[in-house]
């Protein structure tokens, strides 16, 4: 791990006992301004929870990570109560968080608009990458990291139909569940290069995109 490497390279002790190493690493903490494991402060297991029923993008997790709707965002009939509708293009609601590293579980209900085109459409976006609802060229969901590596799934969201989607992530693997069933697992394979290992930090800067937003409605967004 990062802390073991740091201790070996720059530590003043020649540590051979793992318990002692953990004591030293805990005392030092991370370097200032760094977040190597992509953690997000949370009062409990749930980092973010939005049902949009109040006609706003308020976070019910207790963490106060409310989203600020921008242009092209409206609150319409959702899967249950109200949902957040994105109009495509530069349509987004800003959460303002960085990325969340694995392990995590994202769940939400999605309804792709009936007149949605087959161009690329982004559901969640940030500096770390994007959760792509529709990948241009394939029309399927995909994960795109900031190092330009793309992990496509073999599942395409249907138009004008509610779908319950879950991403279950752990280091080097991400599972896509659709309507309660495991659809596909993207995982590290023997001989894969570091870039091809399917570790995906979940981008939480904004719902939608500054340039290529999803066109449709989102409801019951939750991240654990």
Beta strands, then each sheet from edge to edge (+ up, - down):
strand 1: 48-50
strand 2: 68-69
strand 3: 73-77
strand 4: 82-89
strand 5: 92-94
strand 6: 99-100
strand 7: 104-112
strand 8: 121-126
strand 9: 129-134
strand 10: 142-145
strand 11: 150-152
strand 12: 162-170
strand 13: 173-178
strand 14: 181-187
strand 15: 202-203
strand 16: 206-208
strand 17: 213-223
sheet 1: 1+ 17- 4+ 3-
sheet 2: 1+ 17- 7+ 12- 13+ 14-
sheet 3: 2+ 5- 16+ 8- 9+ 10- 11+
sheet 4: 6+ 15-
end
